[in-house]
Amino acid sequence: MKMTATGCFSGAQLRRVIVPLLLLVLLAAWATPAAARPTEEVIVLPGASSAEGIAAGRGTTFYAGDLLQGDIFRGDVRRGTAALFIDAPAGRLAVGMATSNAHELLFVAGGFTGQGYVYNTRSGTTVASYQLADPAASFVNDVTVTRAGAWFTDSLQAQLYFVPVSGAGVPGPARTLALSGPAADTSGEFNLNGIAATPDGKTLIVGHSGNGELYTVDPATGESATIAGVSVPAVDGLLLEAGRLWAVQNELNQIAEIRLRPDLDSGVVEEIITSDLFQTPTTVARFGHRLAAVNAKFDTGFPPTADQYEVVVVDR
């Protein structure tokens, strides 16, 4: 028998054996599901003494705050990492926060200090600091950003605070907007909390923790109205993006996804997002089809006494 270079089989014979085997291997590979990305992840804020606010930066970057120390962490939801970014001056707090990525600015509410802070997201330096209200009678709670500037809520006073930002990204003098209508209700122990703005900045949406309701606010007049059909007990941070409103309900350990009518007169809760990893989440940021929420762990008391604070990332 004549031997070929490959042994006892000809090239044609080898092809008849090998090609079907390769097809079987490929079919088996296609039939085996790829390793799925975890639907829930925890990103630890290393060394944090507490936590409350979160804001989305560019790409998959996020910023989260140490409530009681005022420090700011910078992390990445894709990598699942976070590290201290801003070692805040003593006496500052970090409650709600929002970014103006176009101007590389981070706005942070200062809680019982009555203050608001503006940081540069590239260098971490303080761009501006504002005494928005009397610290003895206010709690500056959350903030949202429009093209014109940043709006802060006060949980004890029937007013909002506005910090204008120029086209060059320079913050200007702050002013106070007195509220009227249902958003002006300060009968509760804790009242206005989260805030969001429509893309054109012509309407603000605020959450009222005491009433478990959402209101629209006219930023020109301070007039407010109830968004009918939406009940959100224990409402905290708000996020308005892509035609949906997400409302964090801290004590309930859940996030409500709400569809609003175009006129914002009413809405409906379409989905409730929960996780066994939630432990009093307070604020939320969105990264595509994923939501990142901060665990404030107020269920341990106030000040909170947990050993660790983290961001929980879930699919929406």
N, C-alpha and C positions, 0 to 999 in steps of 0.2 A: 504494500500500500504506500502510495506516495504521501509524504508528510508535507503539510503546508507550514508557513512561518508561524502560524498561531497554534500549531499542534495538529490534532487529528481532524479538526473541523475546518471547512472552508469559510471565507468571509461571509458568504451568503447564508451558510448554516448558522454562524454566530449571530448574524443580524436577526434571523428568525427566532432565536432563543432569547437574546438580550432585550430586543425592543419590547416584547410583551411584558418582560419583567420590569422594565423601566416604567411602563404604563401603570402596572399594578402599584409600584411604589408611589407614583404621583397621585393616583386615585386615593391611596391610603392617606397621603399627606393632606389632600384636600378634604377628606372626610373627617380628619381630626381637627377639632376646633382650636384656634389659636388661643394662647393664654390671655384671658380677658383682664382688662384693667380693673382694679378694684372699684366697685361702685361707691365705696365709702373709704375715706382716708383721714388720718389725723396728722396734722402738722404742728409739732410742739413749738411754742414760743419759749426758747431756752432762757431760763432765769427770770421769767416774768413773775411779778408778785400779784398780778390780777390782769384782767383783759376786758375789753368792751367793744371797741370800734374796729372796722375793717373797711378798706377802700381798694378798688382795683387800679393798678398802675398800667403801664404799657405791657402789651403781650400777656404773659402769665404771671407778672409781678403783682404782689399785693403788699399793702401796708396794714399793720395791726398795732393797736396801742395797749400799753400797760396803764390801766385806768388810774391807779393810785400813784404811780411814779411818774406818769406823763411820758414815759419813753415810747419810742416808735420802733417797731420791728419791720424789716423788709424780708419778704419771702417769695417763693415761686411755687405755684400750685402744680406745675408739671413735674418739677424735681422733688417736691414734697419737703422743702427745706425752708428755714427761717433763721434770721440772725438779728441781733441788735443793730439798729441803724442810727437812731438818734438818742443820745443820752441827754434827756431833757433837763433843763435847769430845775433846781429844787423848787417845790411849791406848785409846779404845774400838774394838771390832770389831763387825761386823754380819754374823752368819751367818744361820741360819734365823729366820723371823719369822712372827707371826700376829696377827690383829686381833680385838678385841672391839668390833664396830661399835656395839653397844648402849650401850657405855660410852665410846666414842671413845678407845680405848686401842690402842696398838701395842706388842707384846711382841717383844723382839729378843734372840737368844742371842749371848753375847759371846765364844765360842770359847776361845782360849788364856788369856784374862783370867780365866776362871772366873766371869764375871759374867753377869747378865741385866739388861735395861733395859726400862723402861716409859715410853712417850711418849704425849702427848696428840695425837690425830690432827687436831684442829682447830687448835691453836696451835703444835704442834711442840715444846712444852716437855717437859723430863724430869719425869715424875710420880714415878718411883722408880728406884733402882739397887740391885742386890743382889750381894753376893759369895757366890755359890752354892757354890763349891768352891775348893780350893787351885789357884791358877793354875799351879803347878809340876807338877801331876799330873792335869790335867783338860782337857777340851775340850767346853765347853757348845755343843752343835751345833744343835739345832732346838727348836721350841716349837709346841704346839697349845693351843687355848683351849676350855674348857668353860664351862658356866654358873657353875661354882663358882670357876674360876680358870684359871691357865696352867701347863702341864707342860713342862719342859725335859729334853732328853736330854743324856747325857754320853758321848762316844765312847771315853773311857779308863777310866771308872769304872762299876761295876755298880750304878748308881743313877739315879733321876730326881729332879728338883727341882720342888716345887710352890709357886706363889705364889697364895694365895687372893685373891679379889676380892669385896668386899661388894656387896649389892644396889644400893648407891649408887655403885658403881664405884670404890671405894677399895681399892688393893692392900694386903694385910696381910703379916705376917712369913712368910718362906719356910721350908719344911721339906724334908728329904731322905727319899726312899723307897728303901730297900734292895731290890734285885731278887733273885729266886731263879728257878731253872729256866733254860731255854736263853737267855733274854734277858740273863742275868748273865754270859755268856761274854765275857771280855775277853782272850782269847788272841791275837786279831788285832791288827795295828798300828792299825786303826781299826775300831770295833765298832758300837755303837748310833748311829744317824744320824737319819733322819726319824721323825716321830711324828704320829699322828692320833688322834682320839677319836670314839667313837660319839655320836650326838646327845644321848643321856641322860647322857653322861659316865661311864658305869659300866664301860666297857672302853676301854683304850688299845691302839693298834696301833703297834708300833715296827718299823723296818727295821734289819737288821744288815748293814752293808756287808761285813764280813769273811766272813760265812757266806752272803750272798746270800739271806737268808730273812726272813720276816715272823713276828712273834710278837704274841700278845695279852698284855696285862698287866692284872692286877687292881689298880686304883689304891688299894684299901683295904689290900691285903696285900703287893703287890709280886710275887706269884706270876705266872709266865709260862708260855705254851704255844705250840708251833709251829703256824702255820697251814699245814696240809698241802696239797700239790699246787701250791704256788706257788714257783717259782724265779726270783729277781730278782737276778742278779749285778750288782755295782756299784750297789746300791740307794742312793738318796740321799733327797730329799724325798718326803713322802707327802701325799696329799690324799684325804680321805674325804667324799664328798658324793653325795646323791641315789642311795644304794645302790651306788655304785661307788667303788673305790679306785684312784687313779692313783699309780704308783710311778715316780719318775724314776730312770733308770739312766745315771748321768753318763758314764762312760767308753764306754758303748755308744751314746751319742747317741740315746737313745730314751726313750719313756714307755710303761710297761705299764699297760693298763686291765684291772682285775681285778674279776671278779664273786665276791663272798664269799657263802658260805652264811649263812643267818640266824643260826646259832649261832656263826659265825666260826671253826669248827674247821678249815675247809678253803676253798679257792677255786680259781679257774681264770683264767688269763690269756686274755682274750677278744680283745684287740687290741693291736698294737704300733704306736705313733704315732712316726713318724720325720719328719725334715725335713733337707734339705741345709743349712739355716740353723743347725741345732744345732751348738754347739761346746762340749762338756762342759756340758750343762744340769744344774742342780743342784736347783732347787725349782720348784714349779708352783702356779698359782692358776687358778681356773675362773671364766669369765664366760659363762654360758649354754652355748652349743654351741662355745665357744672356750676354749682353754687358753693361758695365758701362762707361759712358762718363761724362767728367767734363764740366759744363757750365762756360765758362770764362766771358761771358756777355760783350764782347768788343763792342757790339752794343751800350752800354751806354757811350762809350768814353774810352780814355786811359789817366790816370789810370781809370779803370772801377768804376762806382759809384753806383752799385746795393746795396740794403740793405741786400741781402742774396746770398750765393753761395752754389752750390750743385752738387751732382752727380746724373745723371739720368740713371736709369737702364731700359733697354728695351729688349724684346725678339728679337732674330735674326732669 
